């Protein structure tokens, strides 16, 4: 009998043989499987027998294209009525990075039309080139209200020119980026987003009415200081009109005049706001409104019976001033000296061009003008803007210049958006200057403005 150990060895050998057979079979089957897989994937080139290596390419998603910029520092001409070949040459050169060529072209364009503020802004920007600069965004109605846009840009251009020629803000110049939202809410929001996300932009000026309201939240969310040309915005270009209305109603009572006719523009937010303020101020001073004429709705709004009044108060808004003048002329009133006509108005009439329209009736006109406008370096009655543009400006130029000066002051103190906002907030002046107009052919503007006094929250102080 064989020993038990031999049987165990035989059994183990048979087991090992079985395992080898299994592994061999599995290996062959595995190779067959791999081969078939390779063939199914085109791993063998049956034509020449050369093995091919499969190339795996990962598809990469193409980045979404950047939306076109709504801003122009000179690459695009936005003021269509002031487009010239020289100006277009400057825009093309600046877009190509040829700053020297852009400077030459814009200088020639300015010689051809010195009254165009867009050209001067682009010239200033071209002189900066690609150097670091503080940015200011300005949104003006280039396409819809060219005259308004020009007056707004003139104040900005004057402020930019003065500070850059003086060496900049702590050595760094001011670059102005222009845009036109065309009154479109979506475009206004795109502009606001682009300006808010630009770290080199420290403030924005512009937008009106519905576009201003749509953009305001974006500016607030981006902590970008924003001053609007809309009278109904939280931070308008010109402060509250109630002090102006109060000053006019007060002086009307001081002259012992109690009745007034108000001419206003029903399509103008500012004019409607002034209308409400003057009605309130008139009641406080025991005055009476004998008629209200909506200049935007003439002749439908003309009084059916000619009213009597001692004072004609004008807030023409966006209506032609000629319309207001003609309206006053057709209202007979035996109680009024027809040479003086006792016309009262605010800063809207604070312009040599406006007074010239009224002819002899300008003499004796009473103006209530905010101190910021009256004392501005871009006042319609100051020398600087006339020398810069060789024409007269209006109150919008003064207001935009003042706002730009506040921004410049804030940047000079500390170049942060927060500090710029603080500088804008503290630049409030409720003082209103009462002025009497006198025609003077020997004066540079053709008029003397005789100071009557200043109205503040503390009362009236006569000069």
C-alpha positions in Angstrom: 0.0 0.0 0.0 1.4 3.2 -1.0 1.8 5.8 1.7 -0.9 8.4 2.1 1.5 11.2 1.3 2.0 9.9 -2.3 -1.7 10.1 -2.9 -1.7 13.6 -1.7 1.1 14.6 -4.1 -0.7 13.0 -7.0 -3.9 14.8 -6.2 -2.0 18.1 -6.0 -0.3 17.5 -9.3 -3.6 16.9 -11.0 -4.9 20.1 -9.4 -2.0 22.1 -10.6 -2.4 20.7 -14.1 -6.0 21.7 -14.1 -5.1 25.3 -13.0 -2.5 25.6 -15.8 -5.0 24.4 -18.4 -7.6 26.9 -17.2 -5.1 29.8 -17.2 -3.8 28.9 -20.6 -7.4 28.7 -22.0 -8.3 32.0 -20.3 -5.2 33.6 -21.8 -5.9 32.5 -25.3 -9.5 33.6 -25.0 -8.3 37.0 -23.7 -5.9 37.4 -26.5 -8.6 36.5 -29.0 -11.0 39.0 -27.4 -8.4 41.8 -27.4 -7.6 41.1 -31.0 -11.2 41.2 -32.1 -11.7 44.5 -30.2 -8.6 46.0 -31.9 -9.9 44.9 -35.3 -13.3 46.3 -34.7 -11.7 49.6 -33.8 -9.6 49.7 -36.9 -6.5 48.8 -34.9 -5.0 46.9 -37.9 -4.5 48.3 -41.3 -5.2 45.3 -43.5 -3.8 47.1 -46.5 -0.2 47.3 -45.4 -0.2 45.4 -42.1 1.1 48.4 -40.2 -0.5 48.9 -36.7 -2.3 52.1 -36.2 -2.6 54.0 -32.9 -6.0 55.4 -32.2 -6.0 59.1 -31.6 -8.5 60.4 -29.1 -9.4 64.1 -29.5 -11.3 65.9 -26.8 -13.7 68.5 -28.2 -13.2 71.8 -26.3 -16.1 74.2 -26.1 -15.3 77.5 -27.8 -15.5 80.5 -25.5 -18.5 82.7 -26.1 -17.5 85.9 -28.0 -17.2 89.1 -25.9 -20.2 91.4 -26.6 -19.2 94.5 -28.6 -18.3 97.4 -26.4 -20.9 100.2 -26.1 -18.1 102.6 -25.1 -15.9 104.8 -27.2 -12.8 106.7 -26.2 -12.4 107.8 -29.8 -12.7 104.6 -31.9 -16.3 105.4 -32.9 -17.9 108.7 -33.8 -21.2 108.9 -31.9 -22.2 112.4 -32.7 -23.5 111.8 -36.2 -24.3 115.4 -37.0 -20.6 116.3 -36.4 -19.0 113.6 -38.5 -16.2 114.7 -40.8 -13.5 113.0 -42.7 -10.8 114.4 -40.4 -12.7 113.2 -37.4 -13.1 109.7 -39.0 -9.4 109.6 -39.7 -8.7 110.3 -36.1 -11.1 107.5 -35.0 -9.4 105.0 -37.4 -6.0 105.9 -36.2 -6.9 105.6 -32.5 -8.6 102.2 -33.1 -5.4 101.0 -34.8 -3.3 102.2 -31.8 -1.7 105.0 -33.8 -2.0 107.6 -31.1 0.3 110.2 -32.8 -1.8 110.0 -36.0 -5.0 110.2 -34.0 -3.7 113.4 -32.2 -2.9 115.0 -35.6 -6.3 114.1 -37.1 -8.3 115.2 -34.1 -6.3 118.5 -33.9 -7.2 119.2 -37.6 -10.8 118.2 -37.0 -11.0 120.7 -34.1 -9.5 123.4 -36.3 -12.3 122.7 -38.8 -15.0 122.8 -36.1 -13.9 124.2 -32.8 -17.5 124.0 -31.3 -17.6 120.2 -31.3 -16.9 118.8 -27.8 -16.7 115.1 -28.9 -13.6 116.0 -31.0 -11.9 117.7 -28.0 -12.6 114.7 -25.8 -11.2 112.3 -28.3 -8.2 114.5 -28.8 -7.5 114.5 -25.1 -7.9 110.7 -25.0 -5.5 110.3 -28.0 -2.9 112.4 -26.1 -3.1 110.0 -23.2 -2.5 107.0 -25.5 -2.2 103.8 -23.6 -0.9 105.4 -20.4 -2.8 104.8 -17.2 -5.6 107.2 -16.6 -8.7 107.6 -14.4 -11.8 106.8 -16.4 -15.1 108.7 -16.5 -18.1 107.4 -18.4 -20.5 109.8 -20.0 -23.8 108.7 -21.6 -25.3 111.4 -23.8 -28.3 111.4 -26.2 -26.1 111.7 -29.3 -28.7 110.4 -31.7 -32.0 111.6 -30.2 -31.1 115.0 -28.8 -27.9 116.3 -30.4 -28.2 119.8 -28.8 -28.6 118.4 -25.3 -25.7 116.0 -25.9 -23.4 118.8 -27.1 -24.2 121.0 -24.1 -23.6 118.1 -21.7 -20.3 117.1 -23.4 -19.0 120.7 -23.5 -18.9 120.8 -19.7 -17.1 117.4 -19.5 -14.6 118.4 -22.2 -13.8 121.7 -20.5 -13.1 120.0 -17.2 -11.0 117.2 -18.8 -9.0 119.7 -20.8 -8.3 121.9 -17.8 -7.1 119.1 -15.5 -5.0 117.2 -18.1 -3.3 120.4 -19.2 -2.5 121.1 -15.5 -0.7 117.8 -15.2 -3.6 115.5 -14.4 -4.9 114.2 -11.0 -1.8 113.6 -8.9 0.0 113.1 -12.2 -2.6 110.8 -13.8 -4.8 112.2 -16.6 -8.6 111.9 -17.0 -9.9 109.7 -19.8 -13.5 110.1 -20.9 -15.5 107.2 -22.3 -18.6 108.1 -24.3 -21.7 106.1 -25.0 -25.3 106.7 -26.2 -28.0 104.4 -24.8 -30.5 105.8 -27.4 -33.2 105.8 -24.7 -33.1 102.0 -24.9 -33.4 100.3 -21.5 -31.4 97.1 -22.6 -28.6 99.2 -24.0 -28.5 101.4 -20.9 -28.1 98.3 -18.8 -25.3 97.0 -21.0 -23.5 100.3 -20.7 -23.9 100.4 -16.9 -22.6 96.8 -16.6 -19.6 97.5 -18.8 -18.7 100.7 -16.9 -19.3 99.1 -13.4 -17.1 96.2 -14.2 -14.2 98.3 -15.5 -11.8 98.9 -12.5 -10.3 102.1 -14.1 -13.7 103.8 -14.3 -14.6 105.8 -11.2 -17.9 107.5 -12.1 -20.7 107.8 -14.7 -22.7 110.8 -15.8 -25.8 110.7 -18.1 -28.8 108.5 -19.0 -32.2 110.1 -18.8 -35.7 109.2 -17.8 -36.5 105.4 -18.1 -33.0 104.5 -19.2 -31.6 106.2 -16.0 -33.9 104.2 -13.8 -33.0 100.9 -15.5 -29.2 101.6 -15.1 -29.3 103.0 -11.6 -29.5 99.6 -9.8 -26.6 98.3 -11.8 -24.4 101.3 -10.9 -25.4 100.9 -7.3 -24.6 97.2 -7.3 -21.2 97.9 -8.8 -20.6 100.8 -6.3 -20.0 103.1 -9.2 -21.0 106.8 -8.5 -23.7 107.8 -10.9 -25.2 111.2 -11.7 -28.1 111.3 -14.1 -29.5 114.0 -16.5 -32.9 112.9 -15.5 -34.7 115.3 -13.1 -36.5 112.4 -11.4 -33.3 110.4 -10.5 -32.0 110.0 -7.0 -28.9 112.0 -8.0 -29.7 114.4 -10.8 -27.3 116.6 -12.6 -29.0 119.6 -11.0 -30.2 119.5 -7.4 -33.7 120.0 -6.1 -35.7 122.7 -8.0 -37.8 123.7 -5.0 -35.3 126.3 -3.8 -35.6 127.9 -7.3 -39.4 128.0 -7.1 -39.2 129.3 -3.5 -36.9 132.1 -4.5 -39.2 133.2 -7.4 -42.4 133.1 -5.4 -40.7 135.0 -2.5 -39.4 137.8 -4.8 -42.8 138.0 -6.5 -44.4 138.6 -3.1 -41.7 141.1 -2.2 -42.6 143.1 -5.3 -46.2 142.9 -4.1 -47.3 140.9 -7.1 -49.8 138.1 -6.4 -50.9 136.7 -9.7 -49.0 134.6 -12.2 -49.3 132.6 -15.4 -47.1 129.6 -15.6 -45.7 128.4 -19.0 -44.4 124.8 -18.7 -43.6 121.8 -20.9 -45.9 118.8 -20.2 -43.4 116.5 -21.9 -40.5 117.5 -19.7 -39.9 115.7 -16.3 -38.0 118.7 -15.1 -40.6 121.2 -16.2 -43.4 119.2 -14.5 -41.3 118.9 -11.3 -40.8 122.7 -11.3 -44.5 123.3 -12.0 -45.4 121.3 -8.8 -42.7 123.1 -6.8 -43.8 126.6 -7.9 -47.5 125.9 -7.2 -46.5 124.9 -3.7 -44.3 127.9 -3.2 -46.9 130.3 -4.6 -49.5 129.1 -2.1 -47.0 129.7 0.8 -46.4 133.2 -0.4 -50.2 133.9 -0.8 -50.0 134.1 -4.6 -52.5 132.9 -7.2 -52.1 131.1 -10.5 -54.4 132.6 -13.0 -53.5 130.2 -15.8 -51.2 127.3 -16.6 -50.1 126.9 -20.3 -48.7 123.7 -21.5 -46.3 124.7 -24.2 -46.1 121.1 -25.5 -49.9 121.2 -26.2 -50.3 124.5 -27.9 -52.6 125.8 -29.3 -55.0 123.4 -27.5 -53.7 124.5 -24.0 -54.0 128.2 -24.7 -56.4 130.0 -22.3 -59.9 130.4 -23.9 -60.2 133.8 -22.1 -57.0 135.9 -21.9 -56.2 135.9 -18.2 -54.7 138.8 -16.3 -51.5 138.3 -14.4 -48.6 140.4 -13.0 -45.9 137.8 -13.5 -45.1 135.4 -16.4 -43.2 132.4 -15.1 -41.3 130.3 -17.7 -40.2 126.7 -17.4 -39.9 125.8 -21.1 -38.4 122.4 -20.6 -37.8 120.9 -24.0 -40.2 123.1 -25.9 -38.9 125.8 -28.2 -38.3 129.1 -26.4 -39.8 130.9 -29.3 -43.1 129.2 -28.4 -42.9 130.6 -24.9 -42.1 134.1 -26.2 -44.9 134.0 -28.7 -47.3 132.8 -26.0 -46.5 135.7 -23.7 -46.8 138.2 -26.5 -50.4 137.2 -27.4 -51.7 137.6 -23.8 -52.9 141.1 -23.4 -52.6 142.5 -19.9 -53.1 146.2 -19.1 -51.7 145.8 -15.6 -48.3 144.9 -16.9 -45.6 147.2 -18.2 -45.2 145.8 -21.7 -41.6 146.9 -21.9 -40.5 144.8 -19.0 -43.3 142.3 -19.0 -42.1 140.9 -15.6 -40.8 137.6 -16.9 -39.6 135.3 -14.2 -37.5 132.2 -14.8 -34.9 129.8 -13.4 -31.6 128.5 -14.8 -33.3 127.5 -18.1 -33.3 131.2 -19.1 -29.7 131.7 -17.8 -28.1 132.1 -21.2 -27.3 135.0 -23.6 -28.8 133.1 -26.5 -32.1 132.7 -24.6 -32.2 136.4 -23.5 -31.5 137.5 -27.1 -34.5 135.6 -28.2 -36.7 137.8 -25.9 -35.4 141.0 -27.4 -36.3 144.1 -25.4 -38.5 142.0 -23.1 -35.2 140.6 -21.6 -34.7 143.8 -19.7 -36.1 143.5 -16.2 -36.4 139.7 -16.4 -35.8 138.1 -13.0 -33.7 135.0 -12.9 -33.4 132.5 -9.9 -30.1 130.7 -10.6 -28.5 128.0 -8.3 -25.2 129.2 -6.9 -23.4 126.2 -8.5 -24.5 127.3 -12.0 -24.0 131.0 -11.3 -20.5 130.7 -10.0 -19.4 127.8 -12.3 -16.3 128.0 -14.3 -18.4 127.0 -17.3 -21.2 129.5 -16.6 -22.9 130.8 -19.8 -21.8 134.3 -18.8 -18.1 133.4 -18.1 -15.2 133.8 -20.5 -13.7 130.3 -20.4 -16.4 128.4 -22.3 -16.7 131.1 -24.9 -13.0 131.0 -25.6 -13.0 127.2 -25.7 -16.0 126.8 -28.1 -16.3 130.3 -29.7 -20.0 130.1 -28.9 -22.3 130.3 -25.9 -23.3 127.4 -23.7 -26.3 126.7 -21.4 -26.9 125.6 -17.8 -26.3 121.9 -18.8 -22.7 122.7 -19.6 -22.3 124.4 -16.2 -23.9 121.5 -14.4 -21.9 118.7 -16.1 -18.7 120.8 -15.6 -19.4 121.1 -11.9 -20.1 117.4 -11.5 -16.8 116.5 -13.3 -15.0 118.9 -11.0 -16.4 117.1 -8.0 -15.3 113.7 -9.4 -11.8 115.2 -10.0 -11.7 116.5 -6.5 -12.6 113.2 -5.1 -10.0 111.3 -7.1 -7.4 113.8 -6.0 -8.2 113.1 -2.3 -8.3 109.3 -2.7 -8.8 107.4 -6.0 -11.6 105.1 -4.9 -15.2 105.0 -6.0 -16.4 105.4 -2.4 -14.4 108.7 -2.0 -15.6 110.0 -5.4 -19.2 109.4 -4.2 -18.5 111.3 -1.0 -17.1 114.2 -3.0 -20.2 114.3 -5.2 -22.6 114.1 -2.2 -21.0 117.0 -0.4 -21.1 119.3 -3.4 -24.6 120.4 -2.7 -25.5 124.1 -2.6 -29.1 125.2 -2.1 -28.3 128.9 -2.3 -30.2 130.6 -5.2 -29.0 133.9 -6.6 -31.7 136.3 -7.7 -30.6 138.4 -10.7 -32.1 141.2 -12.7 -31.2 141.3 -16.4 -30.2 144.5 -18.1 -29.3 144.9 -21.8 -25.8 146.2 -22.3 -24.4 146.2 -25.8 -21.0 146.9 -24.4 -20.9 143.8 -22.3 -19.2 140.7 -23.8 -22.5 138.8 -23.7 -24.7 141.8 -24.4 -26.2 141.7 -20.9 -25.5 142.7 -17.3 -26.7 140.6 -14.5 -27.5 142.8 -11.5 -27.5 140.8 -8.2 -30.6 141.3 -6.1 -29.7 139.0 -3.3 -29.2 135.3 -2.3 -31.9 133.0 -1.0 -30.9 130.2 1.3 -32.6 127.9 3.7 -32.0 130.5 6.4 -33.9 133.2 4.4 -33.2 136.0 1.9 -30.1 138.2 2.1 -30.3 141.3 -0.1 -27.2 142.7 -1.9 
